[in-house]
Amino acid sequence: MAITLRQALKIGGLRKCKVVAGSKGLDRSLTYVTIMEVPDIVKWLKGEELLLTSLYPIKDDEIAVTNLVKDLHKKGTSALAIKPHRFVDDIPEIILREAEKFDFPIIEIPEEVSYLDILSPVMNAIFDKKVVIQDDLEQAYRLLDEIKLSNGGIKHLKDTLKHLIKYDITIDSFIPYLNVPAPDIDILPISDDQKNELEIIQRPIRLYRWNKVEGKKQECIVAPVFIEGRLFGAISCVGVENDFLEVDLAILERASTVLSLQFMRDKAKYELEQQFKTDFFRELLYSQVQHEETILDKGKMFGFDLQKNYLFLYIEINTEEIGMNYYAELVNKLEFFCSQLENGIIIGTVQNGLYILYPSINKSKDRLRRDIDLISKEIAKESLVVTIGIGRAASNISEIREGFEQSRQAVLLGKNLFKEKNIIFYEDLGVYRLLAEIKNTTELQKFHEESMGSLIEYDKHHDLDLIHSLIVYFENNESMSKTAKALFIHINTMKYRIQRIKMLTNLDPKNSEDKLILQIGLKIHNFIQNDYRFR
């Protein structure tokens, strides 16, 4: 398959280029575009190429520069496109003179035009018909390899494949942080069963994917993309033509290798960003010497902005033996989910802890609770049991650190105090917030002994369960009948228990001062049972 050089000059980046010599040779056939990367490039050429070069490989070799056009002409090369400015100031006169002698086209590439701007559009035009012979297949391989070497990107790979294979191409990523272009057709994602099949076979295979527009199954060739033995994504050719099936399979297999290299680049970049994020969280939360400007600078790359008023979320995963790799994958999935939920959510891990900075500015409490509940449910999809603690909104680094401690306190106390809840706001701890701040636990224990000690001792040897009865009594606003009903006892039995409490404690629940002492005593009792300092 070939086009003329004159036709090629109307395509892609060549439209911005200028023929500076040998214009009589513009009707030469062109079957390939390649880049001059080594001094002895001529011996590797087959003829009918457009050769792209900066002259760097031979810039210091006067003889090679003098003989270049003559050798290329003899080899059957179609034209030479030179990009000066970087390694040579101007195209050497000897090249221009020799080009005129042989009617050999010399094209000057402007500084703003890249090799890729020329290579891909021209090669796509050359492959304007189906690839059917081995020589063309080799050229398709070389084109894909040029994309790999030039780091052309995933969209460029997709567009090139579409030109080569002549069917719609979709690229799927099975890892949230590896971004791929949106599909051109409305087709359902690859199913888990199909992923398992790809993992087993590990080569391009026929699969059916559901085309939502046409409302039917669409036959596809799907090539898996592996990194270190793990399935990271797939390339699908939507449509199959038996006449060219072997060629299409071969091209897709080569393309999957190219895509795996791009995925590896993106993976390495993401992992580096995660390390930076870990360093940011560590400095934000634990640094003894607080350099606020440094912390703010580090956080900028993640969208950290104190004007957003962050809620600090601490997520405790109640499952043993979870390694850092699992945490990393969980962060990946959560980042993808949270990006759809709210812009600006920052997720990180430090010392096997999972933390979230949630921007709360201009959000109602109902919206905050709804979003956090959705995050909790998303984690639950991984068959994990979690408790989420949430600190107060913070507008500076000092308050964020306080929010961090508050969120951990909410988890520590809340998961035992409120067993039915797995999302606990620090503010919901009520009086327990004050108890947690008391450093002199000796005085706390004395108050507990004075108010509850006699009831605790009595309950050890009798079955009246006075502590629990008193808790239920206050929960029912001191209604004897409601309390009796809640405890499944007769109202006279409940009256007897209250009398027994009065006698043992010398405190009357009907007296406001005594009532306060009893209620505080009960809070301390519950607190002592659930605070690690008393274990």
Secondary structure, 3 states (H helix, E strand, C coil): CCEEHHHHCCCHHHHHCEEEECHHHCCCEECEEEECCCCCHHHHCCCCEEEEECCHHHCCCHHHHHHHHHHHHHHCCCEEEECCCCCCCCCCHHHHHHHHHHCCCEEECCCCCCHHHHHHHHHHHHCCCCCCCHHHHHHHHHHHHHHHHHCCCHHHHHHHHHHHHCCEEEEEECCCCCCCCCCCCCECCCCHHHHHHHHHHCCCEEEEEEECCCCEEEEEEEEEEEECCEEEEEEEEECCCHHHHHHHHHHHHHHHHHHHHHHHHHHHHHHHHHHHHHHHHHHHHHCCCCCHHHHHHHHHCCCCCHHHCEEEEEEEECCCCCCHHHHHHHHHHHHHHHHHHCCCCEEEEECCEEEEEEECCCCCHHHHHHHHHHHHHHHHCCCCCEEEEECCCECCHHHHHHHHHHHHHHHHHHHHHCCCCCEEEHHHHCCHHHHHHCCCHHHHHHHHHHHHHHHHHHHHHCCCCHHHHHHHHHHCCCCHHHHHHHHCCCHHHHHHHHHHHHHHHCCCCCCHHHHHHHHHHHHHHHHHHHCHHHC
